Amino acid sequence: MSAYIFYGKAGSGKGTQALELKKYLELEGKKVLYVETGNLFREFVAQNNTFAAKRTKGVIENGGLMPAFFPVYLWANQLIGNFDGTEEVILDGVARRLEEAPMIDSALDFFQIENRFVFHIHITDESAIARLQSRNQGRADDASVDKIRERLSLYQENTMPILEYFKLNQDYKSVEIDGEPSVDEVFGQIRNSIS
């Protein structure tokens, strides 16, 4: 079994590539558990009318970063409730702060997942801004260049140290992916790195 962890700036296409990998693995006859933290947060907001849901909605709409305990709770709950010990695991957006990275280690250790890949899909800030403005999904945090720049700044400040953490950890294979070409070309890089 393997775990595939995806990182990339907003607009990098990491979600698209994670789903491409899911499709590819399933075509090879493998079972896949796909965990995407952003969707888990959006589902939480949509399905709850609690104080926590209202606070979460505000953070999401302002392009902010949730406190570390919350994403860990959401993705850990998905693994605890759904992993049966036979699936490949794809993790998208699971750790946005350095203090969350050891939680991934402990979870993968507990579930005895030994093959661990970390994909960093890199694009320029200019490409990220252009892509986010063109995707027009009605997200408040894509609405202005200033909001997008704030998100990119948060990524640089909080997520880049996590990538260094994984590079220095011999349990993970860290792979730099050029996210600028077409979807197929980007996925070709990912496929080649796991074969």
Beta strands, then each sheet from edge to edge (+ up, - down):
strand 1: 2-8
strand 2: 32-36
strand 3: 88-92
strand 4: 115-122
strand 5: 173-178
sheet 1: 2+ 3+ 1+ 4+ 5+
end
